[in-house]
């Protein structure tokens, strides 16, 4: 049975930087499931018409088409119950906290820090779309929104709950990583792939967790192409 994942790509088709797609990549690896990945651009809406959706990730698993990163994790648990990601009942419901924590608390500070690096990593054909949609969302230009000092301060405050948990266990889900770790780590992969900015001190317990996560599943995260690996792309 063929399994395909549509992922956002940047200036190089191998540059995959969506935090939502990274959640799914790690979830599939956690389940031991092989997948063929297809690069997708922001403006290539027609390529996803079959899914009645205009964003990635989109997972095609045989005859099943699943959209939205969190729903894909839920689907994987239902369809492949071994090595649970989120679990069931109360355990699964708690996963929503980590989803919202990553998107509402961590992402804003990261975005304010790396927005111009992100813009440069976006495929040239997508940059006008990216600028227009993001500036409409922010209510200001990308250049005005960009403020690493404010972004890092915002991120530092948002990391406190993460630090507290990581002083208790190696991973958010305990002794080994699972859904909560992947939901949060996707944001750090997003920043890592598009920017060389130092978001976290080496002395921070979050940094040690990041290093452990990068080595998971045969170094899936550590081996990922970064914009800094592309000749002439990073400036």
JOSUL-V106746 format. One line per field, one symbol per residue. burial: # if it has 24 or more other C-alpha atoms within 12 Angstrom, else .. A space follows every 50 residues. Layout:
BEGIN
burial: ???
END
This chain:
BEGIN
burial: ...#########.##################.#.#.#######....#.. ....#######...#############......####....#..##.##. ###.###################..##..##..#.......#..##.#.. ##.###.##..##..#...####...#####################.## ....###.######.##...#..#####.......
END
